[in-house]
């Protein structure tokens, strides 16, 4: 098992999770974070730190798309190990649905 970041993170990027990760397995894109599955040690420390439930185990149903996204972009985006300020307008995106289709940026 590993943990992944789902679409709830898009445009929110709160980063409380980054501060607690003991192995620095978070990677930062333009408008979301991802976890590198091969580096995640499955400790679960990050999951309760996310106030919007954007982190979940890869054993949850329907998570395959997000496992693929986390795997792909953790190979491309830079590693992040320190919490940064979230986007200024993050509050208005917290409960929005279909954020991947609307806002995802590859940041390539």
MITIPA-523618 format. One record per residue: x, y, z of N, C-alpha, C in turn; residue in three letters; residue number from 1. Coordinates in pm, whole numbers, plus 50000, padded with zeros to 5 digits. Atoms other than C-alpha are relative to their C-alpha. Layout:
MITIPA-523618
(torgu (X,Y,Z),(X,Y,Z),(X,Y,Z),"ALA",NUM)
...
//
This chain:
MITIPA-523618
(torgu (50084,49882,50000),(50000,50000,50000),(50088,50125,50000),"UNK",1)
(torgu (49936,49869,49997),(50101,50359,49942),(49888,50105,50009),"UNK",2)
(torgu (50098,49891,49997),(49928,50694,49974),(50014,50081,49872),"UNK",3)
(torgu (50001,49917,50119),(49831,50919,49687),(49927,50131,50030),"UNK",4)
(torgu (50071,49873,49992),(49710,51275,49640),(49895,49999,49890),"UNK",5)
(torgu (50109,50000,50098),(49373,51312,49467),(49967,50143,49954),"UNK",6)
(torgu (50032,49871,50061),(49203,51597,49282),(49959,50109,50099),"UNK",7)
(torgu (50037,49897,49902),(49095,51773,49601),(50114,50098,50025),"UNK",8)
(torgu (49883,49914,49980),(49447,51914,49620),(50012,50109,49894),"UNK",9)
(torgu (49987,49904,50110),(49417,52096,49288),(49944,50137,50040),"UNK",10)
(torgu (50031,49860,49970),(49412,52474,49342),(49988,50027,50150),"UNK",11)
(torgu (50000,49978,49855),(49422,52422,49723),(50143,49996,50054),"UNK",12)
(torgu (49858,50016,49969),(49776,52292,49781),(50037,50055,50138),"UNK",13)
(torgu (49982,49948,49864),(49772,52342,50159),(50134,49964,50063),"UNK",14)
(torgu (49864,50040,49965),(50102,52156,50222),(50027,49966,50146),"UNK",15)
(torgu (49976,50046,49863),(50051,52058,50586),(50064,49862,49998),"UNK",16)
(torgu (49949,50136,50016),(50133,51707,50468),(50151,49997,49979),"UNK",17)
(torgu (49858,49996,50033),(50478,51805,50344),(50085,50008,50126),"UNK",18)
(torgu (49925,49980,49876),(50594,51910,50690),(50018,49872,50081),"UNK",19)
(torgu (49994,50119,49914),(50523,51572,50850),(50058,49877,49932),"UNK",20)
(torgu (49952,50117,50073),(50650,51336,50580),(50145,49968,50040),"UNK",21)
(torgu (49864,50034,49956),(50954,51150,50718),(50096,49965,49887),"UNK",22)
(torgu (49912,50040,50111),(51086,51052,50373),(49996,50098,49882),"UNK",23)
(torgu (50005,49897,50104),(51013,51366,50167),(49957,49944,49864),"UNK",24)
(torgu (50047,50061,50125),(50807,51185,49903),(49894,50083,49928),"UNK",25)
(torgu (50093,49911,50069),(50598,51486,49795),(50071,50076,49889),"UNK",26)
(torgu (49949,49929,50116),(50647,51655,49460),(49900,50108,49963),"UNK",27)
(torgu (50086,49884,50019),(50512,51995,49361),(49983,50038,49853),"UNK",28)
(torgu (50035,49947,50131),(50333,52090,49043),(49947,50140,50014),"UNK",29)
(torgu (50049,49862,50001),(50190,52425,48946),(49882,50019,50095),"UNK",30)
(torgu (50117,49977,49915),(49860,52372,49126),(49959,49879,50084),"UNK",31)
(torgu (50028,50110,49907),(49882,52046,49322),(50130,49930,50038),"UNK",32)
(torgu (49889,50084,49958),(50114,51805,49499),(49969,49856,49960),"UNK",33)
(torgu (50016,50144,50017),(50170,51434,49432),(50098,49929,50092),"UNK",34)
(torgu (49912,50085,49920),(50329,51151,49628),(50066,49900,49906),"UNK",35)
(torgu (49930,50101,50080),(50594,50928,49472),(49978,49865,50067),"UNK",36)
(torgu (50036,50127,49937),(50456,50579,49540),(50120,49914,50040),"UNK",37)
(torgu (49883,50083,49969),(50799,50412,49532),(50079,50052,50119),"UNK",38)
(torgu (49929,49942,49885),(50929,50645,49803),(49915,50000,50127),"UNK",39)
(torgu (50091,49998,49885),(50622,50645,50029),(50021,49873,50083),"UNK",40)
(torgu (49979,50115,49912),(50679,50419,50331),(49871,49956,50069),"UNK",41)
(torgu (50132,50041,49950),(50307,50385,50403),(49979,50027,50149),"UNK",42)
(torgu (50014,49972,49857),(50334,50543,50745),(49865,50064,50032),"UNK",43)
(torgu (50131,49940,49981),(50009,50736,50699),(49998,50129,50078),"UNK",44)
(torgu (49993,49877,49921),(50129,51042,50890),(49938,50118,49926),"UNK",45)
(torgu (50050,49887,50080),(50031,51274,50605),(49849,50005,49988),"UNK",46)
(torgu (50144,50006,50027),(49672,51159,50564),(49916,50087,50094),"UNK",47)
(torgu (50083,49916,49912),(49522,51318,50879),(50039,50148,50000),"UNK",48)
(torgu (49956,49861,50004),(49722,51638,50822),(49929,50081,49893),"UNK",49)
(torgu (50067,49929,50109),(49527,51723,50507),(49857,50036,50042),"UNK",50)
(torgu (50132,49958,49954),(49222,51929,50609),(49888,49981,49896),"UNK",51)
(torgu (50102,50016,50105),(49045,51861,50276),(49993,49855,49949),"UNK",52)
(torgu (50003,50142,50037),(49099,51482,50257),(50050,49973,49859),"UNK",53)
(torgu (49942,50019,50133),(49315,51502,49945),(50102,49887,49997),"UNK",54)
(torgu (49906,50112,49995),(49538,51215,50061),(49924,49876,50043),"UNK",55)
(torgu (50068,50124,49967),(49415,50858,50063),(50087,49880,49962),"UNK",56)
(torgu (49923,50120,50035),(49551,50503,50050),(49965,49951,49861),"UNK",57)
(torgu (50025,50048,50136),(49588,50345,49710),(49915,49873,49997),"UNK",58)
(torgu (50088,50117,49992),(49372,50056,49830),(49853,50038,49987),"UNK",59)
(torgu (50138,49956,50017),(49056,50267,49803),(49953,49970,49857),"UNK",60)
(torgu (50056,50028,50132),(48826,50180,49514),(50003,50123,49911),"UNK",61)
(torgu (50003,49892,50097),(48848,50389,49198),(50119,50093,50002),"UNK",62)
(torgu (49884,49913,49980),(49190,50527,49282),(50107,49984,49891),"UNK",63)
(torgu (49898,50034,50099),(49379,50385,48981),(50049,50122,49921),"UNK",64)
(torgu (49964,49880,50076),(49371,50712,48784),(50097,50086,50081),"UNK",65)
(torgu (49917,49913,49916),(49523,50900,49077),(50133,49936,50034),"UNK",66)
(torgu (49873,50069,49981),(49787,50636,49138),(50089,50024,49878),"UNK",67)
(torgu (49926,49974,50123),(49893,50678,48774),(50050,50144,49994),"UNK",68)
(torgu (49962,49858,50002),(49896,51058,48803),(50112,50027,50099),"UNK",69)
(torgu (49896,49981,49900),(50100,51050,49124),(50132,49939,49954),"UNK",70)
(torgu (49879,50067,50048),(50346,50804,48971),(50066,50081,49888),"UNK",71)
(torgu (49946,49927,50115),(50387,50999,48646),(50063,50133,50039),"UNK",72)
(torgu (49952,49865,49973),(50425,51348,48786),(50105,50007,50111),"UNK",73)
(torgu (49892,50001,49901),(50645,51254,49081),(50135,49973,49934),"UNK",74)
(torgu (49877,50020,50076),(50901,51158,48816),(50042,50127,49926),"UNK",75)
(torgu (49975,49879,50080),(50877,51501,48649),(50013,50125,50086),"UNK",76)
(torgu (50003,49880,49917),(50798,51760,48916),(50110,49998,50105),"UNK",77)
(torgu (49896,49994,49897),(51051,51881,49175),(49950,49954,50138),"UNK",78)
(torgu (50028,50044,49864),(51065,51732,49523),(49979,50123,50089),"UNK",79)
(torgu (50024,49892,49904),(50932,51948,49806),(50007,49941,50140),"UNK",80)
(torgu (49986,50051,49864),(51025,51904,50171),(49966,50104,50106),"UNK",81)
(torgu (50039,49892,49908),(50923,52236,50326),(49866,50057,49958),"UNK",82)
(torgu (50131,49942,50024),(50576,52378,50359),(50014,50142,49945),"UNK",83)
(torgu (50006,49865,50056),(50503,52685,50147),(49859,50053,50023),"UNK",84)
(torgu (50132,49941,49988),(50212,52923,50154),(49909,49946,49890),"UNK",85)
(torgu (50094,50047,50103),(49902,52793,49973),(49959,50116,49910),"UNK",86)
(torgu (50050,49892,50086),(49750,52986,49683),(49905,50090,50076),"UNK",87)
(torgu (50083,49903,49928),(49574,53300,49802),(49851,49972,49989),"UNK",88)
(torgu (50143,50023,50022),(49239,53196,49657),(49959,49855,50027),"UNK",89)
(torgu (50026,50143,49980),(49251,52834,49779),(49865,49970,50065),"UNK",90)
(torgu (50127,50025,49928),(48942,52864,50000),(49883,49978,49904),"UNK",91)
(torgu (50115,50010,50090),(48705,52906,49706),(50001,49871,49918),"UNK",92)
(torgu (49991,50123,50078),(48825,52580,49547),(49987,49872,50085),"UNK",93)
(torgu (49998,50117,49911),(48810,52349,49852),(49891,49897,49972),"UNK",94)
(torgu (50112,50093,50018),(48470,52196,49781),(49955,49984,49856),"UNK",95)
(torgu (50037,50009,50140),(48464,52226,49405),(50024,49859,49946),"UNK",96)
(torgu (49986,50132,50061),(48417,51909,49201),(50055,50013,49858),"UNK",97)
(torgu (49945,50006,50137),(48575,51805,48868),(50116,50098,49980),"UNK",98)
(torgu (49888,49907,50010),(48885,52012,48938),(50107,49953,49902),"UNK",99)
(torgu (49899,50050,50093),(49108,51784,48731),(49972,50050,49859),"UNK",100)
(torgu (50036,49959,50136),(48923,51858,48409),(50008,50151,49982),"UNK",101)
(torgu (50004,49854,50010),(48897,52230,48486),(50137,50066,50016),"UNK",102)
(torgu (49884,49923,49959),(49233,52322,48635),(50136,49930,49997),"UNK",103)
(torgu (49871,50069,49990),(49502,52052,48625),(50100,50055,49900),"UNK",104)
(torgu (49890,49952,50083),(49834,52176,48488),(50115,49902,50011),"UNK",105)
(torgu (49887,50093,49999),(50110,51939,48385),(50128,50065,50047),"UNK",106)
(torgu (49882,49926,49956),(50370,52206,48453),(50128,49942,49939),"UNK",107)
(torgu (49883,50058,50067),(50607,52054,48199),(50083,50107,49933),"UNK",108)
//
